[in-house]
Amino acid sequence: MPDSVRRSKFERILTFTIDFETAKRYREANKMPHQFRRAAWTDLTVEVYL
């Protein structure tokens, strides 16, 4: 977590990870291009603050 967020009045309300399979399903459902490789994927951790 960045220091600017840590020192702020914001509170983390949600954290989730987007893995390769989730991203792949999203791209397929939204008819996005198929240039998408497992070997190049790094899981993305999302933190939501209010």
N, C-alpha and C positions, 0 to 999 in steps of 0.2 A: 504494500500500500504506500503511495507517495506521501511524503511528509506533509504536503499542503492539505491533503485529505485527513490525515491523522490529527492535525492540529485544529481542524475546522469543527463546526457544530454539526456536521453531517453524520448520520448514522447509517451504517450498512444494513440494508433490509433484505437483501437477497444475494446469494452467490450460486452460480451454476457453471458447469463446464460443457462446452460444445466439443464433442469428439468427432472423429472422422465420419462415423456412420450417421450421426445426426446431421452433420453438414451435407453429406451425400444425399440423404433423403430430402432435405430442404431444397437442394439444387435441382433434384429430379422433379419435385412437386412444383417448382416454379419455372421449369423449362429453361434452366440456365445451361450454359455450355458445359460440355463433358471434360474439359481440360482440368482434371482434378485427380491428383495422385496421392495414394496413401503414404508413400515414402516421403513426400514433401510436406505432409500434414503435421502440425503441432497442435495439440489440444489447446483450446482457448478458454481461459477462466474469466468469467464476467462477474463483476461486483457492481451492484446497484445501490446507490446511496440516496438518501433523502435528507 
